[in-house]
Amino acid sequence: MLDLIKALLPSICVGLLFWYVMRNILRADRTEREQIDKFYSENEVNELGVNGESDVKLTPTKTSEYEKSEHGKGDATRSHG
């Protein structure tokens, strides 16, 4: 029985270490996403509600003829003949 425990102990330790590291990575990611959402929601409210005298104006951009053409689509299926 002691030999079995000695044989399985390294695998169990590596498994526990892997679980601990993955748990901390997922928790950090979740916390970071919550903080980013909080930051953007606070700034969105400030931009729309309080800061009405902003110099920044959002205007739609016109699409150039190049972007409308075949070359602007980013299609990489051209023949090399």
N, C-alpha and C positions, 0 to 999 in steps of 0.2 A: 504494500500500500504506500509506503514511504517513497519507493522508487517511482510510482505513478505520479505522486505529487511533485517530486523533483523533475520529472519529465514535462509535466504540464505547466509548471510555475512560470517559465519564461514566456510561453504563449499567452498565458493569462495576463501577465504583466504588460506585454506589448499590446494586447487587446484593450486593457484598461487605459493605457497611455493614449492609444489611438482614440478611444471614446472621449477621454478628457479633452484632448486637443480639438477634436471635431466639435464638441459641445461648446467650447470657448469661441471657436471661429464662428459658429452659427449665432451665438449670443451677441458677439461683437457686430456681426452683419445686421442683425435685427435692430440693435441699438442705434447703429449708424443710420439705417434707413428711417427709423423713427425721428432721429434728430434732423435729418435732411428734410423730411416731410414737415416737421415743425418749423424749421427755418423758412422754407418756401411758403408755407401757409401764412406765417407772420409777415413776410415781406410782400406777399400778394395783397394782403389786407392793407398794409401801409401804402403801397403804390396806388391802389384803387380808391381808398377812402381818405387818407390824410393828405397825401402829397398830390394835390390836383394841379399844382403849378409846375409840373415837370417839363424840362426842355426836350425830353425824348418823345418823339412822335413815332408811332408805329404805322408805317404805310406799306401797302402791298407793293411788291417789286414786279417789274415787267420781265417776262421771259424773253431772253434774247433769241435771235434766229439760230444761233449756234446750239443752244440748249434744245430747241425744237427739232433740230436736224438729227440725222442718224448718229453723228459723232458725239453729240451731247448726251445721248442716252446711256452711255457706258456699256454698250453691248459688245462683248468680246468675241462674238461668233463670226469673225471675218475669215475669209479663206486666204490661205497663203499659197498662191498659185504660181 
